[in-house]
Amino acid sequence: MELNAISIGFVVFTIFTLGGGFGVVTTRNLFQGTIWLMVSLFGVAGYFILLSAPFLAAVQILVYIGAIAILITFAVMLTRSVTRVKTRYIRLVPSLLASLALFLILIFGVTMPIFGGVSPELAPATVASTRDLGAALVDENGYVVPFLLASVLLTGAMIGAIFIARDDSA
Amino acid sequence: MDEICTGLCRLMVDSGAEAGLAQFVSLLVGVLLVSGVPLLTVILLIWIERKVAARIQDRIGPNRVGPIGLMQTFADLLKLLGKEDITPTSADRLLYNVAPLVSFASVVLIWAIVPFTPFHYGVDLEIGALFFVAVASFGTLAIMVAGWASNNKYALLGAFRVVSLLVSYEVPLVFALLVPVMLAGSMSMLDIVNAQSGMWFVVLSPLAFIIFYISSQAETGRAPFDLIEAESELVAGFNIEYSGMKFGMFFAAEFLHVFTNGILMALLFFGGWMGPFYYESPLIAFAWLGAKGGVIYLTTLWLRNTVPRLRIDQIMAFNWKFLVPLSIANIVLISLALKLLQELNLAPRQLIGASIIDMLPATIVLLLINGALTMYLLGILRRRGQEARREAQAAPAQFARATAATAD
């Protein structure tokens, strides 16, 4: 791999992603764990930029770091003993097996033609702009049905959350 | 390479420098310039802010150091730098020290997408408006981290209140931001400004501007939304444990954020650098942007020093029960009207380069819609005000009856 801006960026963002992930699983402090998670997610946003998908990168930061991670922080702070987690998870062998299995499945899934493989047509030479992405979401030949289904699902989830959290006496 | 390499870079290549190095150096100079402008502006802004606040409160303000007190901020800066850098023993060292940096960086990063003139900008991102929203969310994170890492219950309580305020007001802010994006048909800041050649967006949608103005005032934590500081209730909020330059960073970030919002509003709603003779010279264009941003900035200072602080429940109720529904209704109405007008050929499909005559019918229709919505809103507000007044008047009477009953 030749040394240029993209490869340097790839190395930096990989350090962010993997280092952040390592921090999440090693720290004994739940709050620091959430911060490491954000570092990791930030690295993933960097990958999107390297892949010429700035829209997805901005959404990644906005949704994961700006919204979900803040939500997790609130949840973590409401739990007891944030800084001193005493319980240790010691079943190393099953967790090692499970993570190895997941890793292998992902590697095979991406490289081997199990799920249809990677055909050259899937990676078009032209870079799709944000405008193309937006048009594809509302185009009847594109993804309008999944898009609408996802919207309905999210609305349903929101109404459900309000219904469960509602104070019945009021 | 030829297209990227212009200006300083071209000059260096012509005088015999290596192309890659020349490009790197010119990019570095650009980055330093774009981030240096806000860093230097903030020193002057602090002086302006203190002077304006003093005048509104019938004082003189800083007037001892230098002519009309201009050097006061430098003196303060030296004092802050010379102070002992205290980290509480039980604080989370790393996070405690990172939080002020993240807070300041989240504001400076916004300047990367600010187009100063038609030709001078840090970078013209395809997703400029979204970049602004994404970067601003780092500021919220910094406050949360600062409040928690200080290991002080007042700091944490302050951070909770502030973060809930910031997260809530981000919703109407983004919905209001969507209106210029929708009108321009692009998220690039350059396109948004160019699309206002026919008519400024503040005329097309004054309601979106007002929503954006209110929510950005809340995002910067200025009165009437100054829960961030609330000195009388929270000792100092999330930054109680900070001292020296780390404390200074939070404040510099806040001062700069207010001015940045002024510039952003000028770009999004007031046509940015558009004004008489802006095409003659980039300097004139830059002056127009500065003047528009400055006027908006001064109005926010005026507001800050005039109104009292609201309670947190009032702020939240105002946001979720008023601003959010209003911003959603505004988007729906404007997008419907715009599409109808375009179908009837009354509005240009491409706003960039449209003249004022092309925009006239669309402007009138959109203004009428905005006016109707405003009248409806004023009706709602009047009813709510009357209810609140009735309750307030009824309360003493009820109290008197209750005490009379117990006396019997």
HADDOCK unambig.tbl for C-alpha pairs under 7 A between the chains (distance, minus, plus):
assign (segid A and resid 54 and name CA) (segid B and resid 127 and name CA) 6.96 0.50 0.50
assign (segid A and resid 55 and name CA) (segid B and resid 127 and name CA) 6.14 0.50 0.50
assign (segid A and resid 58 and name CA) (segid B and resid 130 and name CA) 6.45 0.50 0.50
assign (segid A and resid 58 and name CA) (segid B and resid 131 and name CA) 5.91 0.50 0.50
assign (segid A and resid 58 and name CA) (segid B and resid 134 and name CA) 5.93 0.50 0.50
assign (segid A and resid 61 and name CA) (segid B and resid 134 and name CA) 5.84 0.50 0.50
assign (segid A and resid 62 and name CA) (segid B and resid 134 and name CA) 4.56 0.50 0.50
assign (segid A and resid 62 and name CA) (segid B and resid 137 and name CA) 6.79 0.50 0.50
assign (segid A and resid 66 and name CA) (segid B and resid 137 and name CA) 4.93 0.50 0.50
assign (segid A and resid 66 and name CA) (segid B and resid 138 and name CA) 6.83 0.50 0.50
